[in-house]
Amino acid sequence: MEEYVNKILQGDSLEVLKTLPSESVDCVITSPPYNKGGKDRTKDKNCTWNKQRIIYGDFDDNLPREEYETQQKQILKELIRIIKPGGSIFYNHKSNIKNHKVVFPIYIFEFNLRQILIWDRGSTMQLEPIRWYPTTEYIFWITKNAENPKFYRRGNFDKEVWRISPKPMKEHPAPFPEELVEQCLISTTDENDIVLDPYMGSGTTALVAKKLGRNFIGIELNPAYIEIAEKRLSQDLLF
């Protein structure tokens, strides 16, 4: 595992995950692209996603629904293989609108879903005139085993609704807030545990892991985002 730990690996998430040893990681915290339409949204005058630059570089984020769900199920199966028996996966996603209907990530129910946490962002970049503004996302807590995952209660976050404001970043369209990652790690990991993020993006999972004395493994397709993440790690932690 030494060749992976405290490094951000460039490549396709699924292909890199296949190279990781089974039961080698303590916790996964990640948020995949939501398949919300990407560049096609530039054609929709009523949608504000593109105006707010929610675009992942050259990645189109617009797979056919069946292909996207198959891809994500493959990713989750690999994550289940990789985590230790008492480990946890925190999989952040939201519902989308396709053809005027809500599309929910129902594939998640094929796994050992321990709880659905609600991330109350308090704001949204999706402003449509014919819907209430969607200000919440889901954090699906998945475990390898149905019983006895590693878990520590934590005062103010004992409830399943987490009110955490997003933290905008000029270099990345949708970074995790550090407080969200911190809550997941303090609740389900110990010092020196290994934390994996297969969609590392701007590196928040790695940054918080190191601040809390955990190790990290990151996977990211976009070299520009890896550069941003490594710069953040270097500036904050001087290593």
N, C-alpha and C positions, 0 to 999 in steps of 0.2 A: 504493500500500500504506500510505501514511502514515495514512489514516483508520482503519486496522485495528490498527496496531502499538502494543503496550503498552496495549491496551484490552481490556476484557471486554465482549463483545457479547451482549445479551440476545435470546434467541430460540431457535427450533427448530434443532438442530445441522445437519440436512441442508439446510434452507433457507438458513441463513447460509453454509454451506460453498459452496453454489452461486454465491455472490457473490464468492468469493475468486479472484484470478487464478491461472492454471495456473503450476506450477513457481515458486512464490513463497515457499515455506516450506522450511526446512532439516530440521526434525525435528518429529514428532508424538509426544506422550506422552499416553495417555488410558486411561480405564477406564469403559466404558459401564455403565449399570445392567444387571445380570446376568439380568433377567427371571426372578427366582427366586420370584415369587408374590405379593410385596407384601402387600396388605391381606388376601388370602385366607388367609394364614398365621395370622391371628388365630383361625381356626376349628380349627387343628391343635394339640391339647393337647400333643403329643409334640415339637413343634418349638420351638426357643428363639429363632429369628430375631426374632420380634416382641417377645419379652421383652427382647431386647437393643437394641431400637429401630432395627433395620436397615430403616428406612422412609424414602424420599426425599420428605419433605414430602407434597404432595398427589398425587405421581406413583405410580400403582398398581404399576408394574413387573410387569405380568401380561398381556402380549400373547399371543395364540395363537402357538405356536412358529414356524409358517411366516411369519407376519407379522413377528415379531421378527427372524428370520434374513434376510428380504428387506430390512428396514430397515437392519440392520447391514452387509449387502453393499453397499447404496447408499452408506452412510457411508464404507466402506472404498474404494469406487471413487472417490469424491470426494477422499479423502485421497491416494490414488495420483496423481490428477490434479494436486493442489496441491503435492506435495513436489517438490523439485528432483531431477535425475537421480541425484545421490549421496546423497540424503536417506534417512532412516529413519523408520519408524513403529513405536512400541512400544505394543502393544494388549494391555492387561491384562484377562484374563477367567478364569473357572473353570468347571468342570463343575457341572451342577445335577442335582437328583433330581426327576424328573417321573414320577408313577405308579409309584414304587418302582424306577425305572431311571435309570441315569446318562445325562444328556444332555450331549454334548460339542459345543463350537462348531465343527462340522466345516466350516462355510462358509469358515473361515479358509484351508482348503487350496486354494481357488480363486485365491489370490493368491500372489505371489512370497514365500513364507515362507522366510526365510533360516535361522532357528533358533527353537527353542522353549526359552525360559529358564524355570526353575522358581523361583518366589518361595516360599521356605520361611519362612512367618510364625511358626512355632513355637507357634501357638495358634489357636483357632477360636472363633467364636460359634455354630457349628452343632453342637449336641450332641444326637445321636440315639442311643437305646439299642441299635439293631441294626446300627450301622456303626462302623468305626474312624473316629476324629475326623479330618476333612479339614483339614489344616494348610497345604496348598500351593495356590498359584494359578499360572497360566501368564502369561508375558509373551511374546507372539508378536512376533518381530522380522521385520517386513515391509519390503522395499525395492522401489524402483521398477524397478531393473534387477537382473538376476541376478548381475552382477559389479561389483566395485569400488565399493561404497558407502564413504562416509567412515567411517573406523573407527580408533580409537586404543586400543591395549592399556593396561590399567590394573591393575598389580600384584595386589592382593588379590582383584580381581573378574575374574580370567581364567577362572574356572570358570562353568559354565552354571547352577549352583544358587546363588542369592543368599539368604543367611540374614539377613533384615532383619525386625526386630520391627515390628508395626503400632504406630502412634501414635494412640491414641484422641483424639477431639475432641468436646467437649460440643455444639458447634454443628452438626456434620455427622456422619452415621452411618458413613461409610467413607472417611476421607481417605487420600491417598497418604502414606507416610513420605517425608520429604525425601531420605533416603539413596538411595532407589530412583530418584527423579527425577534426582538428582545423578549416579548411575552412568550412566544413559542419556545424559545431556547431555555429560559429560566424555568418554565413549567415542565419540560420533558428531557432535559439533558443535564449532565454534570461537567465540571471542568475537564478539559482534555478530550472530551467526546468529539466525534467527527460529524460535521454538518455538511450536507450536500445540497447544492442548488443547480439543477440541470438546465435552468434558464437564468443564468447569472446576471445578465443585463449590466447595470451600472455598479454591481458589486456590494449592495447593501447587506445581503446575507453574510458574505465573507467578512465585511467590516465589523458587523455586530458580533459575529462569532469570535473574532480575534479580541475584541474589546472585553468579551466575557470569559476569555481564557479557553475557548473551544478552538478546534481545528476546522478547516473547511476544505471542500472540494467544489470547484465551480466548473460548469460547462457553458460555453457560449459560442454561438455560430458567428457572430459579427465581430471581426477584429477591432473595429473602432470602439465597441463597448468594452472589450477586454482592456484596451488601453485606458479608458476612463476608469474602470474598476481598479486596475493596478496603480494608477495615479492616486486614487482616493486612499488605497491601502498604504501606499508609500508616504503620503502626506500626513495621514492620521497616526500611523504606527511606526514609521521610520524603519521599515524592514524591507 
